[in-house]
């Protein structure tokens, strides 16, 4: 997206963390751990749009590949929450065959990261929490592999607003706003409404023209 402006919102408790605790992140609630990121094309006047249509299913993207479309209870909750926020912003909901000014997509994104931990140099410092005798092997020593492999899976919810009004001009559909929610409890139905509201609350420019 060209000429973009990025906004990152995070719970106030994270911003105000002090050095009074050694592991402050371990004391955060699920709500406080979630991160809200919005990005928009700052050359676009959002008041120039009046109508929108929203996809009736959610795209499932796994490691940058589209795996299909689904409609779970979580998906429905997010679609309805986005629909509600768009209406509150003054946009009128129409069907996708009524030439809407804006198109709205919702996606579930999953990424898996793989890494390697090098244990060399550490095994010699390990004396064992339990003597090998405890396990029935007196006189034995502990040994460790030189490396270990780990995987981390992360999920996020993304909302994209597309400019359909000028799509015919250059045969391109431009993404003019996107919002991303990351953190614990993202795919919980109970968190859909508050999560989407947080994205829209930090996008004050997102409002329909009169």
C-alpha positions as a Python dict, from the first residue, in 0.01 Angstrom:
ca = {
    (1, 'X'): (0, 0, 0),
    (2, 'X'): (153, 331, -103),
    (3, 'X'): (157, 641, 119),
    (4, 'X'): (61, 447, 427),
    (5, 'X'): (28, 550, 787),
    (6, 'X'): (74, 289, 1059),
    (7, 'X'): (-80, 295, 1404),
    (8, 'X'): (-5, 42, 1674),
    (9, 'X'): (-229, 24, 1976),
    (10, 'X'): (-166, -184, 2285),
    (11, 'X'): (-335, -208, 2623),
    (12, 'X'): (-253, 81, 2855),
    (13, 'X'): (-121, -159, 3112),
    (14, 'X'): (164, -255, 2880),
    (15, 'X'): (257, 106, 2816),
    (16, 'X'): (263, 188, 3186),
    (17, 'X'): (469, -111, 3294),
    (18, 'X'): (732, -17, 3548),
    (19, 'X'): (1053, -182, 3656),
    (20, 'X'): (906, -294, 3986),
    (21, 'X'): (866, -650, 3861),
    (22, 'X'): (1122, -869, 3690),
    (23, 'X'): (870, -1040, 3458),
    (24, 'X'): (590, -790, 3395),
    (25, 'X'): (453, -970, 3087),
    (26, 'X'): (373, -1279, 3293),
    (27, 'X'): (122, -1073, 3494),
    (28, 'X'): (-77, -943, 3196),
    (29, 'X'): (-432, -1056, 3134),
    (30, 'X'): (-532, -1186, 2790),
    (31, 'X'): (-691, -848, 2715),
    (32, 'X'): (-373, -661, 2806),
    (33, 'X'): (-156, -889, 2592),
    (34, 'X'): (-337, -820, 2265),
    (35, 'X'): (-182, -591, 2006),
    (36, 'X'): (-385, -380, 1762),
    (37, 'X'): (-218, -257, 1444),
    (38, 'X'): (-384, -39, 1181),
    (39, 'X'): (-245, 78, 850),
    (40, 'X'): (-405, 308, 594),
    (41, 'X'): (-335, 500, 277),
    (42, 'X'): (-312, 860, 397),
    (43, 'X'): (-377, 996, 49),
    (44, 'X'): (-731, 856, 58),
    (45, 'X'): (-1025, 1061, 182),
    (46, 'X'): (-1249, 810, 356),
    (47, 'X'): (-1535, 1061, 359),
    (48, 'X'): (-1558, 1017, -19),
    (49, 'X'): (-1714, 672, 36),
    (50, 'X'): (-2068, 604, 150),
    (51, 'X'): (-2153, 237, 100),
    (52, 'X'): (-1982, -93, 178),
    (53, 'X'): (-2027, -466, 141),
    (54, 'X'): (-1861, -732, 354),
    (55, 'X'): (-1763, -1087, 257),
    (56, 'X'): (-1987, -1354, 411),
    (57, 'X'): (-1697, -1589, 487),
    (58, 'X'): (-1345, -1562, 624),
    (59, 'X'): (-1026, -1641, 434),
    (60, 'X'): (-798, -1885, 616),
    (61, 'X'): (-431, -1817, 544),
    (62, 'X'): (-164, -2055, 666),
    (63, 'X'): (204, -1967, 618),
    (64, 'X'): (120, -1714, 345),
    (65, 'X'): (-100, -1957, 152),
    (66, 'X'): (-477, -1938, 118),
    (67, 'X'): (-624, -2260, 257),
    (68, 'X'): (-986, -2182, 183),
    (69, 'X'): (-1288, -1998, 318),
    (70, 'X'): (-1472, -2082, 639),
    (71, 'X'): (-1759, -1957, 853),
    (72, 'X'): (-1717, -2065, 1214),
    (73, 'X'): (-1880, -1906, 1518),
    (74, 'X'): (-1565, -1696, 1562),
    (75, 'X'): (-1576, -1588, 1196),
    (76, 'X'): (-1940, -1486, 1223),
    (77, 'X'): (-1869, -1289, 1540),
    (78, 'X'): (-1591, -1092, 1369),
    (79, 'X'): (-1792, -1031, 1051),
    (80, 'X'): (-2083, -897, 1256),
    (81, 'X'): (-1850, -683, 1470),
    (82, 'X'): (-1687, -526, 1163),
    (83, 'X'): (-2025, -471, 1004),
    (84, 'X'): (-2146, -293, 1318),
    (85, 'X'): (-1839, -67, 1337),
    (86, 'X'): (-1866, 30, 970),
    (87, 'X'): (-2229, 128, 1022),
    (88, 'X'): (-2136, 327, 1334),
    (89, 'X'): (-1881, 511, 1119),
    (90, 'X'): (-2168, 619, 894),
    (91, 'X'): (-2130, 374, 607),
    (92, 'X'): (-2437, 207, 457),
    (93, 'X'): (-2436, -171, 415),
    (94, 'X'): (-2536, -294, 68),
    (95, 'X'): (-2502, -627, -111),
    (96, 'X'): (-2196, -693, -324),
    (97, 'X'): (-2403, -665, -646),
    (98, 'X'): (-2516, -310, -565),
    (99, 'X'): (-2187, -145, -660),
    (100, 'X'): (-2059, -72, -307),
    (101, 'X'): (-1793, 195, -267),
    (102, 'X'): (-1595, -25, -28),
    (103, 'X'): (-1539, -397, 7),
    (104, 'X'): (-1445, -550, 342),
    (105, 'X'): (-1258, -878, 387),
    (106, 'X'): (-1184, -1065, 711),
    (107, 'X'): (-902, -1319, 734),
    (108, 'X'): (-762, -1561, 989),
    (109, 'X'): (-385, -1582, 959),
    (110, 'X'): (-168, -1860, 1098),
    (111, 'X'): (212, -1865, 1083),
    (112, 'X'): (454, -2128, 1212),
    (113, 'X'): (812, -2035, 1291),
    (114, 'X'): (1090, -2292, 1329),
    (115, 'X'): (1418, -2229, 1506),
    (116, 'X'): (1723, -2411, 1637),
    (117, 'X'): (1875, -2378, 1984),
    (118, 'X'): (2247, -2449, 2017),
    (119, 'X'): (2318, -2635, 2342),
    (120, 'X'): (2692, -2668, 2291),
    (121, 'X'): (2882, -2518, 2581),
    (122, 'X'): (2591, -2555, 2822),
    (123, 'X'): (2584, -2928, 2893),
    (124, 'X'): (2910, -2912, 3085),
    (125, 'X'): (2756, -2668, 3330),
    (126, 'X'): (2467, -2899, 3413),
    (127, 'X'): (2516, -3111, 3723),
    (128, 'X'): (2167, -3258, 3731),
    (129, 'X'): (1883, -3178, 3962),
    (130, 'X'): (1878, -3549, 4046),
    (131, 'X'): (2183, -3767, 4088),
    (132, 'X'): (2186, -4052, 3830),
    (133, 'X'): (2182, -4289, 4125),
    (134, 'X'): (1821, -4184, 4185),
    (135, 'X'): (1724, -4344, 3854),
    (136, 'X'): (1918, -4660, 3924),
    (137, 'X'): (2231, -4567, 3729),
    (138, 'X'): (2511, -4499, 3980),
    (139, 'X'): (2833, -4374, 3824),
    (140, 'X'): (2660, -4245, 3507),
    (141, 'X'): (2687, -3889, 3370),
    (142, 'X'): (2424, -3678, 3196),
    (143, 'X'): (2465, -3598, 2825),
    (144, 'X'): (2272, -3364, 2598),
    (145, 'X'): (2224, -3316, 2224),
    (146, 'X'): (2424, -3035, 2064),
    (147, 'X'): (2107, -2865, 1941),
    (148, 'X'): (1730, -2864, 1969),
    (149, 'X'): (1453, -2766, 1728),
    (150, 'X'): (1145, -2572, 1833),
    (151, 'X'): (832, -2445, 1660),
    (152, 'X'): (610, -2151, 1750),
    (153, 'X'): (262, -2114, 1602),
    (154, 'X'): (97, -1772, 1596),
    (155, 'X'): (-251, -1667, 1494),
    (156, 'X'): (-390, -1326, 1401),
    (157, 'X'): (-711, -1172, 1272),
    (158, 'X'): (-695, -923, 985),
    (159, 'X'): (-957, -688, 845),
    (160, 'X'): (-903, -521, 505),
    (161, 'X'): (-1103, -240, 345),
    (162, 'X'): (-1082, -223, -34),
    (163, 'X'): (-1154, 66, -268),
    (164, 'X'): (-1415, -63, -514),
    (165, 'X'): (-1524, 282, -622),
    (166, 'X'): (-1219, 343, -842),
    (167, 'X'): (-1136, -21, -918),
    (168, 'X'): (-1241, 9, -1282),
    (169, 'X'): (-1006, 301, -1347),
    (170, 'X'): (-684, 97, -1361),
    (171, 'X'): (-822, -257, -1316),
    (172, 'X'): (-674, -282, -967),
    (173, 'X'): (-849, -320, -634),
    (174, 'X'): (-653, -121, -378),
    (175, 'X'): (-633, -206, -12),
    (176, 'X'): (-676, 131, 161),
    (177, 'X'): (-707, 24, 526),
    (178, 'X'): (-608, -284, 722),
    (179, 'X'): (-630, -381, 1084),
    (180, 'X'): (-454, -668, 1260),
    (181, 'X'): (-521, -820, 1602),
    (182, 'X'): (-257, -1040, 1765),
    (183, 'X'): (-224, -1194, 2108),
    (184, 'X'): (-401, -1427, 2348),
    (185, 'X'): (-769, -1497, 2296),
    (186, 'X'): (-788, -1355, 1944),
    (187, 'X'): (-1002, -1644, 1823),
    (188, 'X'): (-1245, -1625, 2114),
    (189, 'X'): (-1601, -1525, 2021),
    (190, 'X'): (-1627, -1317, 2338),
    (191, 'X'): (-1335, -1096, 2227),
    (192, 'X'): (-1446, -1025, 1871),
    (193, 'X'): (-1653, -713, 1937),
    (194, 'X'): (-1403, -543, 2169),
    (195, 'X'): (-1112, -634, 1943),
    (196, 'X'): (-1269, -486, 1631),
    (197, 'X'): (-1381, -179, 1823),
    (198, 'X'): (-1021, -121, 1934),
    (199, 'X'): (-909, -120, 1570),
    (200, 'X'): (-1176, 128, 1468),
    (201, 'X'): (-1129, 346, 1777),
    (202, 'X'): (-771, 420, 1670),
    (203, 'X'): (-887, 502, 1315),
    (204, 'X'): (-1078, 828, 1373),
    (205, 'X'): (-1032, 925, 1006),
    (206, 'X'): (-1246, 626, 904),
    (207, 'X'): (-1591, 783, 858),
    (208, 'X'): (-1840, 818, 578),
    (209, 'X'): (-1918, 1135, 390),
    (210, 'X'): (-2248, 1310, 442),
}
